[in-house]
């Protein structure tokens, strides 16, 4: 019976139940009508990369137990998002482009449509309104998800090109994350040594010259640790690792999630800086390790990264309490791993050597004597829908079931932005 109870929680404990209540109980239609008069001054968009409903359930069970609520789940409006790209199973670049610009595109594309033409992003529209903008991630700051909100390249691997566009084209005000290697040319190590024992492949590889020097010349304060980040004023570029701010390896083989600056701390700094603009701001915050650890079928660190994301969401919700014209939403670009939450069962088929799934755990359910395991069916992405939860100004818009491109349209409506066709 214990196992059955956990399974019921996994199915109905978070977004699925709230969607049924909110999206199909006669609330959706009236709320969307009301939303037209509730404009958001500020937007904080959280992306839990690779974080599907089951991942959110596992994070919840491990953190607050069956009857508790995560900050990312304690929101009044819920929807489900179809995640496909033009090639069905999306990658982060195509998905983020759908969110940022409202178009379906090919995997690997950043800020361009399926015909390889630039498409204006929601962050660029926000900038046109005089709003401040920010990108925060535990990945490289130039990785696919943040890149799609503020750059345009045909191939997500062009990370130095993306960095240069941040500085000279989209002019993002706050940039906090990893990826220092793409800001310095080969042979010029920055604050983080080349070819470290943890990962000898990491070394400076920039193709656009010394972009840290370029950033400084454009008025950015460059920081590489929490102390300097906290003190920084005005536009800030913070790079806190060679590549990602963690080591994504198979469990027990050098896998580490311990960023030198935490995602909640980066989120707070971005909010403190951007909120100085009386015209508002648009901030995108990504937790990348929920995806990278899932690619390695590492449930322990997938959950740990999700817990840090949830702490960051709480930071934003606390800000929104003081600034009720702020929209906060949490979503994923896609699901990774075919993640499922199951009962602890020695006879489970995943241990028979005949299935492709791998078993992980057990993990304790907080505030109880029960536990659960995680099963994986793949090390890649899947095509299942992902939940979005929302609170604050314009949050009523995000109920229902819809394509990932609709996120762009809903964000534009919440901000009162007229999109040029």
N, C-alpha and C positions, 0 to 999 in steps of 0.2 A: 504493500500500500504506500510505503514511503516513496518508492520509485514513481508510482502513478501520480502522486501528489506533485512531485517535482516536474513531471511531464506536463501536467495541467498548467502549472505556473509558466513553463517555457512557452506554451502556446498562447496563453491568455493574460499573462501578467503585465504586459507593457503595451506596445503600440497597437497590436491587433485588437485588443478589447476597446481601447480608447477610440480607435477608428470607427468601430461599429457604433459606439455611443455617440461620437461627435459627428461622423460623416454621414450617418444614415438614419438619424433619429429626428429629422426635420430641422436640425440646427444649421446645417451647411448653407442652405439657400439664404436664410435671413442674415446669417453672419456675413456672407460675402457681400450682400447689399450694404450692410452697415459699414463694412471695411472701407468702402469708398471715401468715407468721411474721416477715417482714422489714419492720417499720414504719419509715417515714421520719420523722425529726424536723424536717428542713428540706426545702423544695422550691424549686428554681430552674427556672422554666419559660421557655425562650427561644422567641420567635416571630419567625421571619424572614418578615415580611409579604410575601406573593406569591412566596415562594421554593419552587419545585417541585424535583423531582429534577434536571432539566437545569440549573437555576441552580446547584444545589449542585455538579454536575459541573464547570461552567464556573469556579466559584470555586476548586474543587480543582485543576483543570488549570493555572489562572493562578497559583496560590499555591505548590503543592507538587509539581506535575507528575503524570504518570500513575501513578507508583508510590508517591506520598506519601499521607498521610492528614491531613485537616483535624481539628481538635479536635472538631468537631461530628459527624464520621463515625467517629472512633476510640472507639466505644462498643459494648458487647457486645450490646445488644438493639435491634431495628429493627422497625418496623411500617409499614403503609400506612393512610392515613386517607381515607375518603370525605368530601368537603367540602360537600355540597349543603345549602342552606337549604330553607325551604318553597317557594321559587321556583327550585329547581334550582341555578342558578349563584349562589353565595353572595357577599356582600360581607363586609368585615371585622367588622362589627357582629354579624351573625347567626352567623358562624363563631366569634367569640370568646365569644358567649353560649352556644353549644353546648359549647365547651370549659369555660367557667366554671361553667355551671349544668346541663348535661346535657339541654337541650331544643332541638328545632328551632324556629326562629322566622323571621320575615320580615326581609328586608334592611332595614337601618336601625335595627332594634330593639336596644336595649342593656339586658340584664338583665331582659327581659320575654319571656313566651312568645308563641305565635301569637295568643292571646286577649288580649294586652296586659296580662297580670297579672305582677306581680313574681315572679321566681324567685331563690331564695337562691343565692349564688355560693360557690364553693370557698374564696375568700378570706374571705368572711363566716363560713363554718364554721370556718376556721382561727382567726379572731379569737375566736370563741366558746370555742375551746380554750385561749385565752390566748397564742396565737402572735402574733408581730409580722408586719406585712405591708408590702410595698413594690411600687411600680410604677416602671419605668424605660423610657424610650423616646426615640428621636430625633424622633418626631412630637410633636404637642401632647400633653401629659400627659393631656389630657381627650379625646383622639381615641378612635375606636371600640374598638380592641383593649384598651388599658388600662381604658377606661371599663367594659367588660363584666364586669370582675373585681370592680368595687367601686362600681357605681352602677346605677340603674334609671330609664331614660327611654324614652319611646315613639319618640323620634327622635334619632339620633346627633348631630344638629346642635346640640342643647341643651347646649353645652359648659360654659357658666357654671353651669347647674344641676348638671352632673356634678361640677364643681369643688367646689361647695358641699356636695354629698353626700359627697365624699371627706373633707371637714373635719368634718362634723357627724353623719354617719350611719355610714359604714364606718370612718372614723377611721384612714385609711392612715397608717402611721408614716413612710414614706419616699416622696417624690414627686419624681422627677427627669426633666426633659424640656423640651420647648418649650411654646409656647402661652401666653405671658404675656398676649397680647391679650384672653383670655377671663377674666382675673383682675382686670382694671381696667375701670371704666366708660368709655364713650366720652368722649374729651377729656382723659383722664388717662393720659398715657404713663408707662410704668414705666422700667425700666433700658434698654429697647430702644426707640428712637425710632419714632414713628408715620411712616407713609408714606415709607419709606426709598427711595433710588434703586434698590436691588436689587429691590424689590417695593413700589410705592406703594400697593397694596391692603391692606397689612398695617398695622393700627392698632387701638388698644384698642376693644373692642366688648362688654365684659362687661355682663350683664343682672342681676347679683346684688350690685351694689355693689362696694366695694373688698375683694376676697377675700384679697389679700395681707395687708392689715391684719387681716382676720378670722383668717387663719392665725396671724399673730403673737400675737394675743390668746389663741389656743388652745394656745400653747406651741411652735409651730414656729419653727425658725430659717430665715429666708428668705435664699437665696443666688442669685447671678446669674453666678458665675464659678467656675473650678476652685479657685482659692486659698481662697475662702471656703467652698466645698463641703468641701474637705479638712479644714478646721478645725472645721466644724459638729459640734455634739454633740446627741444626742437626736433628737427628731422634726425632720425637715428637709424643706423645700419648696424645690426648685431649679428655676428657670425660666430657660432659656438661649437663648431666641429668641422673637420675636414669634409665629411660627407653628411650622412644622417647623424642625429644626435644619440645614436644607440648602435649596438652591434646585433644585426639580425642573422643569427646562425642557428642551426639545429640545437635543441635543448641539450645543455651540458657541454657544448662545443664552442664556448666563447660568446654565447648569447648574453647580452647585457642591455638592460633598460635603466639608465641612470643619468639623464642629461645634466650637464653642468649648470644649466639654467632650466628650471622646470617650465612646463607649458603653462601652469597657472601663473607663475611669475611673469612670463613673457606676455601673457594675456593682460594682466593687470597693468604692466608698463604701457602696453599699446593703448589701453583704454584711458589711462591717465594722460597720455600725450595727445591722443586724437581728440579727446573731449574738450580741449582748449579752444577748438574751432566752434564758434557760435552757429555756424551753418550746418554742423553735423558731421558725421563720418560714416564710412563703410569699412568694416574690419572683417577679414576672413582668417579664421583660426583652424589649423589642421593638426590632428594627431595622426602621424604617418605609421607609427609602430603597430597600430591595430591591424594594418594591412600587411606590413613586412613580417611580423611575427606569425600571422596566419599563413602567409606563403610558406613558412617553415613548419607549419602545423604545431606551433608553440603556444598552447592555450594559456599557460601560466603568464607569459609576458604579454599576450594579447589582452588578457584581463587586466594586468597591471597598467598597461598603457591606457586602456579604457577608463580605469579609475582616475588617472591623471587628467584625461579629457573631461571627466565629470566634475572634477575639482575646478577646472577652468570654466566650465559652464556655470558653476555656482558663482565664480567671480563676476561673470557677466550679468547673471541674474541679480546679484547684489547691486551692481551698478545700475541696472534697469529699475530697481526699486526707487532709487534716487532720481532717475531720469525716465519717467514713464512713457516718454515719446521714443523709446528704444525698442526695436524689434530684435528678439533673440531666437534663433532657430538652430536645430541640430539635425544633421542628416549624414548620409554616407554617399560616396560616389558609386559604390557597387558592393557586393558581398564577396568575401574571399574565403576559400577553404571548404565550402559546403559544410559549415559549422553546425553541429546540433548538440543540444543539451539532453542528456539521458540519465537514467537511473544507473546506479552501480550494480552491475550484473555480471557475474563470472561466466555466465553462459552466453553473453552477447556474441553475436556472429562476427563482430569485428576482430575477435581474437582467434578466429578459426583458420586464418591464413588463406582463406578463399576470397575475401572481399578486399576492395581497394581502400577501404576506410581504415584510419588509424585511431587508436583510443588514447585519451589524455586525461590524467587525473588519478585519483579522485580529488575534488575540490570541496572544501567545507562550505556549507550554506550558513551564512552569518546568522547569529542569534538562534541556532538550533543545533541538534545533534545529527542532522542529516548531511548528506553530501551528494554530489553529482559528478558525472564524467562528461567529457567532450569527445565527440566523434568527428572525424574529418572525412570527406569524400574526395578531396582534390587538394593540390597545392596551388591551384590557380583561382581565377575569378569565376563566379557563377552569374547566372542571369536572373536571379530571384529579385523581387521588389525589395526596396529598403524603406524603412520608416523615416518620416520627418516629424519632429515635434517643434512647436512654436509657442511663443508667449510675447506679449507686448503689442505695440502699435502695429496694426495690419496683420496680426497673427491669424485672424479669422480666415484669411485667404488660403491658408495652406492645408485645409481639410480636403478629403476626397482621395481619389486614385487617379494619377495622371502621369504624363511623360516627364522625363527629366528636364526637357526644354521649358516646361511650364514654370519651373522655379524662377527663371529669368523674368518672365512676364509678371509673376506675382511679386517679385522684389521691386520691379519697376513701378507697379501699381501702388505698392506700399509706400514707396518714396515719392510718388507723384511725378514720376519721370515719363515724358512722352517719348516713345521709341520711334526712331526714324526707320521707315521701311525701305 
